[in-house]
Amino acid sequence: MPFSERIIVALAAILLLPGSVSLLAAPPQQAGAATSVNVGYGISEPGRRVDVPIVLEVGGTAQVGTTINEITFPNKVLSFVEANTAPVSESVNAAISTAVTADAADPAKSILKVTIASKDKKPIPSGVLASLVFEIAKDAAEATLTLKNTPQGLTAGEPARPIQPIAGRDGEIKISPVPPVTFACFFYMH
């Protein structure tokens, strides 16, 4: 990933951290508000990798111990590479596991299941949990792809129970070709 794209991803992750000020961030959760596990946004060009964050917003008094996202993506244009931890998941010694399966309803799609679980049974705080890395096909056309997100959550206590209600936003990957380079003469003047 080019340095400029890494800077953009890092800035987006910082803006989503708890306590950060961002016009794009969701308003603070009210007591009793739903917990959400959202898939973020990434942009890259054909033939390159793109990072997409998974972000947890803990609602009310929820004690989240595990998040599970099933993310449906077009397998002709994208291939899943890896999931990397982020400081929030590392703070609770979380383990990330992934599995990709074919979508039985649509052979042109695959389903990525991402499970992030606190090994120490500590509650996971709000923030960026992980970064998903996808490879974009070299022959991909310019497009915006939706990453359909189906989230689940389990409590941190024993026994772990499903968190209800739980919400989640779909993610997006924008495929954008390299902008054309315009050469101009630095010394040209009228």
Buried (B, 14 or more C-beta within 10 A) or exposed (E): BEEEBEEBBEEBBEBBBBEEEEEEBBEEBEEEBBBBBBBBBBBBBBEBBBBBBBBBBBBEEBBBBBBBBBBBBBBEBBBBBEBEBBEBBEBBEBEBEBEEEEBEEEEEBBBBBBBBBBEEBBBBBBBBBBBBBBBBBEEBEEEEBEBBBBBBBBBBEEEBEEBEEBBBBEBBBBBEEEEEEEEEEEEEEE
